[in-house]
């Protein structure tokens, strides 16, 4: 029998004028995760699937800056978003 993993999602926000690092702006499982994903799609926010990164980021508190050890992984996500934005222009 195949185990069905519960949907989980996080959202990051980065505002250079208020923070040196991206902060966790939303997190949730199940219906809340689906709501985060739906809201991102509604506002044309790029979505990247990375279960292991979501697992690590979901351990943070809301509005907490990402820790130094996750900078590289999160930088790759922001690079992905930048490429998606550039390809839409």
N, C-alpha and C positions, 0 to 999 in steps of 0.2 A: 504494500500500500504506500503510495507516494504522499509524503508529508507536504502540506500546503502552507507555505510561509505567509505570515500576516504582513500586509502592506505596511511599509514604514516610510516616512518622508521627513526631510528637514529643509529649511530655507535659510539661506545666508544673505546678509545685507552688508554692503561695504560703502561707507561714506568717509572719504579721506579727510574731510574737515572735522569729523568727530571721533575718529578712531584710527589707530595704526593698523588694526587687523579687522578682517570681517567678523561679524557677530552673528550668533544664532538668533534668527528672528522668528522662527516657527519650527515646531516639531510635533510629530504625532504618529499614531498607529491606526490602522483600520479606517474608519470613516473620516477621522481627522486628517490622516495622511491623504486620503482621496480628495478631501477638501483643499488641502495645500496644493496638490497637483492640479486640480481643476482651476484654482485661482491663478496659478502660474500660467496655465494655458490661456486663460481668459485675458491675461495681460501680456501675452506673447513673451513670457519669460522663458528662456531656454531651460530645458530639463535634462539632467544627466543622471543616468542610473549607475550607482556604485554602492552596492550593499554594504561592503566593509567600511566605506567612508561614512555612510549614513549611520551605521552602528556606532562608530566612534563619536560622531558629532552629536548623536542623540543623547549621549551621556552628559553633555554640557547643559547648563541652565540657560533659559531664555535670556537674551541680551548679553550673554557672556562671549567675550572675544575668543576666537579659536586659539588654542595653545601653540607655542612655537613648533612642536613636533608635528603638527598637522599643516604647517604653512605650505610645504611642497605639494601635498595632495590637493589642498584647496587652491593653490596657485594654478594647478593643472585644470581645475574646474573653471576658474575665471578665464584662463586662456581659451578653453573650449567655448565659453560664452562669448568672448571677444570675437573668435573666428565665426561663430554663428551670426553675430550681429553684423560683422563686416560682409558676410556673404549675402545678407538681406539688402544691403545698400546698393 
